[in-house]
Each structure stands twice: as structure tokens, then as C-alpha cells.
Amino acid sequence: MMITLAGGRQVEDYENMECPLCGDEIHHAVVCRKIGANICDSHCRYCRHYLKVTQRCTYGWQRKNPALQTPDFKH
């Protein structure tokens, strides 16, 4: 589902109200494109696609540009 922000930009959104990772009701949601659902924002910091410096997810960028892909393991 797409929602339109106040500035006119459209972003993805999902309709689930429970986090598929922990099963709790979501209070502070983040759209996770990797899982394809809304998740609790506390799960992002443990994902390899999360950039702490910019507080952004790189999963969508990696799908568009294979040169930016990271390995499946953590260092």
C-alpha cells in the first residue's frame, strides 16, 4: 500500500499491526522492505542493512545497485 505524505511524496506502508519478528503490538513502526511488513523500530539497529550513521536502511538501495550489496555474514 502507498501513502502520500504532506509534501506529496509517496512512501510504502503495510497494514499489519503486530510485529512479525517479536509478535508484539507495534507502537513505533518502521516499514521493513526486506520482510515486507511493518516492524518495531527497535529491530532495525540489529539488521545488517541498517546504517547507524545516517539512520537509514540500505536494503532498497542494494536491490537497485548490486555493487552496494553487503555479504550475508557479519564481520
Secondary structure, 3 states (H helix, E strand, C coil): CEEECCCCCEEECCCCCECCCCCCECCCEEEECCCCEEEEHHHHHHCCCEECCCCEECHHHHHHCHHHCCCCCCC
